[in-house]
Amino acid sequence: MPDFTIARAEEAALPACFALLPMLAAPEAIIFTARDADGTLAGAGGLLWQSWGEPAGLPAWVHVLPDRRRQGIGRALMAALKAEAIGALGSVWAGRSIADDSEAAAFARACGFIAERRQLFFEADARDFQRQIAPTVDRLRSRGRIPDGARVAALDDAPVDEIGLLVAQEFRSGPLRMAQMLGRAMIADPAEAPIDRLGSRVLMVDGALAGALLSRRTGADAAHIVCNVVAPGWRKGWANALLLEGFTRATIAAGCTRIGFDCRDDVRDTIGLAARSGADHIRTDGLFRYAVADSAD
């Protein structure tokens, strides 16, 4: 008999669960706790009831306290999440990409997840990166491809709720949660903020939000692109290049010498940019999925 119990989280337990899994502090979250026989919290798991990934599924996370690991608690929490997801979208996705050789990946596989695809991580010299982007923007300008009313601006120059909605729609996450994260970035110490307000940039066209590139600082002289999103009406053209060029200039001005970025292994444009800028391939992570529909019969 296991010496722990799994149950839906009571309201009094939510602060502790959010401390372990802050991404679940959202109205659409379903959260379970694992407790020892004496009631002590041993871990938590949860999923967000929203479409995520391709094929569509529900994103899930599990966190077990270090001294209670390797005792079946994580698997039991994940089993509860998978049972909750049956009849929903057919899949459960690990809520983040996972290094192939990590303990987290071994846990995912033990729970029946498979690596559906790969996420490639790169790091480039900032000026080498800029030398690849700037000529493209210059060419687009000289050919009249960039509208006169287009400009790249600081994060402060667009409403936080609009940025949150744009990013949330692209990544199928909660717009309220995204807006809250951006709000924290506006007041937090840049070294601790989830988003760097100084390096991040927005694209405005005639005063309307058309895109956003969000970054975070990963060291005193390094930044990583968290996401680069362009509104549907401005895709497949100049907008992405203009955002990248504006971000790179701002990042170099802020003292960064290295720029990190990542993409799925089927995104040829970004992989090509990595090659042309001489970027180092830092690591490859797996995007893990569990096919609920296949196991519900």
CORNORJO-V384691 format. One record per helix or strand of 3 or more residues. SS is the DSSP state (alpha for helix, beta for strand). FROM is the first residue (numbers start at 1). TO is the last residue. Records with the same first field share a line. If there is no record, write none. Layout:
SS = FROM-TO / FROM-TO
This chain:
beta = 4-8 / 29-36 / 41-48 / 57-64 / 91-94 / 114-125 / 150-154 / 201-205 / 208-219 / 222-230 / 258-264 / 280-291
alpha = 11-20 / 22-24 / 66-68 / 73-85 / 103-110 / 126-142 / 155-157 / 160-171 / 175-187 / 232-234 / 238-253 / 268-276 / 292-295
